[in-house]
Amino acid sequence: MGVIGLEALGHGIKTGTQEIIEPRELYRELGENKTKLALDRLFRDKGLEGFAQIQKQVPDLLLFLNIESSILTPEVVGSGHLRQRVRDLQLNPSRVVIEISPSENMNSDAILKFVEMQRSNGFLIALEEANNSETCLNQILNLYPDIVKLESSFTRGLGKNPFKREGVKTVTQLAHKLGALVTANGVENEEDALSVLELGVDMLQGEYFSKPKKSDASTLGLKARIVFLGTRYRRLMTDRMNRDKELKKRCLEIALALFQPQQNMKFTDYKETTFAKHFQKYPQLECVYLLNQDGVQVSDTLCNLKKVQERRRHLFQPAPQGTDHSMKEYYYALTYNNLPHYLTDPYISLASGNLCITFSGVLTNGDTEKTYIFCADIDVSQV
């Protein structure tokens, strides 16, 4: 609920027209020469100097400082230039995030050495322009960054693009498993901001909050917009949780209506004709089956055949008698926690291919002392 850092952006300006020149265009024009290294260091020095002034007013900020990856060669790595500039300005390296942007002509070995060296000097490391390509995912694994920044094109239009959503999920899950935070770059509107937050992204950056401007502390006056977005996100999550809660409540009502009458039924009476009326009464019901106390299926799976499309019946089939369910959530969560019944989250049913919820409940009924577990799969799309 606040600004955690600033990014130093270095741009060129065309004389006369005052047109802004993007850094990558400048580096591309310079080609492979020492001027590119000098320009990169100039950008860094100006960014550090501007941040040193701002930090006097707001000491808890981070500085995100971009390094042009193409200048990181074996000859340059190890010069100590960055570490010395930070010392000269009396900055804490743990408040400086070094951003590495992948490029086609980057020297992977030199970059890995640079990252390890700067990490040992106390700097934080961020990988920029991240997406779900195989190359980028490997870079996340190899560089082990503290922060992963999603590329801007990955973020824009996210709310209306399911493919981008899955890509963001992939990157975010990998980063979190490695202990890295994820920043969504290029956030330009409220819809995309809410979408990335919903997918688990930790921080946001983009023109929705502030456009690039000269070094001063005015970019910190964003509290109202941040609070507004936080309020919208909280309302969005509350509505979702209420919908999920209501869905599970309706599924549980259907399942209990099936389960409770079984308390007095003998195992030998468990047959398809017993449940035929339930399949008619509850079109959401996909199938029912019994497990023993070890999680092994001891009955046939009684199914509503209308739930599986004819062309998909070789892909999705009911589990036969003798199937081991002991590693399924609806078995071990029920038995290990000693619960009377349990309801899973939605998942893809291998019996039908539909998104379903499985109810499981303990039966100690009939004329034996054996314990059985009654299971019912419910199609959530029809609840």
N, C-alpha and C positions, 0 to 999 in steps of 0.2 A: 504493500500500500504506500509506496514511495519511490523516489528516484534512487537507484543504487549506484549509478555510474554514468560517465560521459564517454563518448567515443571521439577520438581525435581524427578529424577528416582533413586530408591534404588535397587541395585542388589547385589547378592553374587558372589564370585569367588571361584571356586574349586582350592585348592592348588595343585600344580604340573601341571595339565592340563590347568589351567587358563580359564576354561570353565565358561561362564556366567550362573548364576542361577537366574531365574525369581523370583520376590518377592512372587508371589502366591505359587510357589513351596516351598519356604522357610517357609512361614506361614503354609502350609499344613504339612510339616515335623515336625514343632514345636507343632502342635496340640493346645490344650487348656491349656496354662500355662502362667506364668508371663513373660517368655522369649519372647513370641510373642509381648507383650506390650512393653518390653524393646527394641526389634528390631525395632518396628514401631517408637518409639520415637527417636531412633538413626538415622533412615532414615530422619525423620523430622528435627532433629537438624542439620545434615550435609547439608540438602537442604537449610535450613534457613541461615546457615553460608556461604555457597557458594553464595547464592543470595545477601547477605549483601555486599560481595566484588564486585559483578558485578554491583549492584545498584549504587555504588560510581562512576562508569564510565557512566552508562546509567540509570539515576534516574527515568525514566517514565515507567519502565517495571512492569508487574505483575508476581508474582510467583504462579504457580499452584502446590499445595502441597497435595499429596495423603494421605488419612487416611485409614488404614485397618479397614473396617467396623466391622469385627468380634471382635475387641478388645473393641468396644464401648459398654460397659455394664453399668448398673446402678452404679456399684462401681467405674468405671473409669471416667464417665462423671461428670464434675464439678470440676476436680482436678486443673484446671487452668494452667496446664503445658505448653500448647501451647501459651497461652496469655503471660505468663511470659517469655518464650524464645524470643518471638517477641519483647517484651519490652527490654530485655537484649541486643538485637542486634540493638536496636533503629530503628526498622522497623515500617512502617505504616501498621496496620492491613488491611486497605482498599486496599492495594496492594498485599494482600495474598489471593489467591483463594483456599479454602479448598475443595478438591475433595472427594466425597463419592462414593465408588463403591458398587453396590448391591451385596449381597451374600446370599446363602441359610440359613446360620446360624446367620444372623444379627438380632439384637434386635431392632425392629422397634420403640418401645417407647423410648428406650435409644438414638437411632439415631435422632429422632425428637427433643428430649430434647437438644441433643448436637448441632444440627443445629440452633435451636432457640437461644441457649446460645452464640454460636460463631457469629451469626448474630448481636446480641445485643452488642458484643464486637467489632464490626466494620469489621469483616471479610466478604469476598464474599464467596458464596457457589456454588459449581458445582456438578452436578450429572453425574457420569461417566458411560460408557458402556450402553448408552441409546439405546433402540430399540423400536419397535412398539408393543411389547407384552403388554397384559393387566396389568401385574404386574408393568412393568416399567412406563407405562402411569399413573398409580395410584401413583407411587412414585413421579413423576414429580408434580402431583397435590398436594400431601401431603407435600412434602418438599419445594415446591415453590422456586426452585434454581434461582440464578442469571444467571447461564450458564448451558446449557445441552450439554454434549459431546457424540456424537454418537460413538457406539462401532466400533472398527476397521473393523471387518468382515462385518459390515453394509455398510461401505464405499467402501471397495475393490470390484472392478468389477461393480460398480454402473452404469457406463455408458452403460453397456450391459445387465443389469438386470432390467426389468420393475417392478418386484415385490419389489425389494429393493428401487427403486425410489419412489414408492407409500408409502413405509414404512417411508422413510426419510421425505416425504411431511407431513405425519401424525404427526411425532414427532416435526418437525419444526413449523408447524402451531400451535400446542398446546403450545409449548414453547413461541412463539411470542405473543400469546394471553395472556400469563401470564407475559409478559414483560421480558422474558429471552432470552439471546443470544444463538446461537447454534454453536458449534464447530464440524467440521468433523475430527475425529481422524483416523489415519492410512492411510492418503493420500500418495500414493506411485508413482503415475504417473499423467501426465498432463490431461488425459482423465477424470479420476475420480475427479480431482480438478475442472475442468470446469463443470462437471455434478452436483456436490454439490453446487457450486456457482449458477448455473442455478436454482436449487431448493430452493434457498433462505437462504442457510447456511451463517452465518456471518463470521466465522473464520475457518482457516485450520491448521491442525497439521499433521506431518508425515515425513517419510524419503525422500519424494520428495523435501523437503526443507532442512532438516538436520538430520543426524543420531545422536543417543545419544552419548555424549562425556563428558569428564570431565569438571568441572566447569571452564569456561572462557568466554570471550566476543566474541570469534571468530564466534559463531553461529549467531551473529547479522549481519554478512556480506552477507546478502541474497538479497540485494536490486535488483540486476540484474535479479534474477530468479523471484522475486515477480513482478517486472515491466513487464517482459516478459509475465507472466501468466495474469496480468491485461490487457495487450494489446490484448492477445488472447481472453479473456472474453469479452472485449469491442467490438471486431470485431464480435464475435459470437452473441452478443445481437443486434448489429446493423443489421447484416444479418437477424436475426429473425424478428426484427421490420420492416425491408423493405419487407420481405415476407408477414407478416401480413397486412401491409399497401397495398401491391399489391393485396392480396386476397380480402380485403374489397373494394378496388377500383373496381375490376371486379364484385363483388356482387352488388355494388351500381349501376353500369352501367346496369346490367340486371334488377334490381328492378325499376330504373327510366324509362327504356324502357317500363315497364308494367304500371307504376304509372302515368306518364304524360298524356297518352291518356284518363285516367279515369276522368280527370278534367272536361271534357265536357259530361260525360256520366251520364244519369239519374239512380237513384238507382233501378228503376224497370227494367233497362236493364242489371243489373248485374246477369248473368246466365252462366252456364257451357259452352254453345256453344260460348260465347264471348271469353273465355280463352282457348278453345281447341287448337287454332293455336299457342298460346304462350307456351303451354306444349310441343308441337312438336318442336317449334323453340328453346326453352330453356330447354334442358333435365335436367338442374340443378334445375329447378323450381319444388318444391314439392307441395305446395298448396297456395291458396289465399282465403281471407275472409275479411269481413267488420265488424267493430265495430262502435257503436254509441259513442257520446261524453262522455258517462259514462263508457266506456270500455266493454260494453256488446255486444256480437256477435249478429248481426242482419241479418246475411246471413248464408247460408250453407257454409261449407268448401269445396271448389272446389279443388280436388286433382288429382295428377298424380298417378294413381293406381300402376304404375310400380315401384314406389319408395318404396313400402312396400312388403316384402316377404309374401307369402301366409300363411306360418306357424306362422308368428308373428302378424297377423292381429287382434288377440284377445288381444294382449299386447298393441299394438299401434294403436290408432284410432283417426280420425279427430274429433275436438271439434264440437259438434252440435250447432245449433242456440240457443241462450239464455245463452251460457257459459259466465261467468264473467272473463274478462281478466284484470281487473283494477289493479291487483297486479303484472302483468307481466312487465318486464323491458321495452319492446317495447311500452307499453302504458304510464306508469307513467313518464318515462324519456322524452317521446315526449311531453306530455301535460303539465307537471309541469315546464318544461324548455321553453315552448312556441316555440318549434322547428317546422319547416315545414316538416321535415322527420328525421328518426333516424334508425341506423343500430346497432344491438346487436353484442356482441362477440359470438363465436360459443358455442352451447349447444346442448344437446340431445333432439331432437324433440319428443314429446309425440304422434305426429301424425304418425311418420314413424320409429322412433328409430335411425334415421341417425343424424350425426353431422350437424347442420344447423345454419344459420344466419337468423334472422327475420328482414325484412325491414318494417317500418311503416311510413305512410305519411298522412297528413291531407287533406281531400277533402271537399270543400264547393261548390258543383256543383249541377247540375240538376235543377228541377223546385221547390225545397223547400229551406227553409233557414236553414235546419238542417246540422250539421257538422258530417261527417263520417271519420273513420280512415281506410285506406286501408292497409292491411297486406299481406306480401308475405314471405314464408319460402323457403330458397335456400340451397340446399345440397352442403356444402363446399368441399366435397371430389371430386366433379365433376367440380368445378370452375377452 
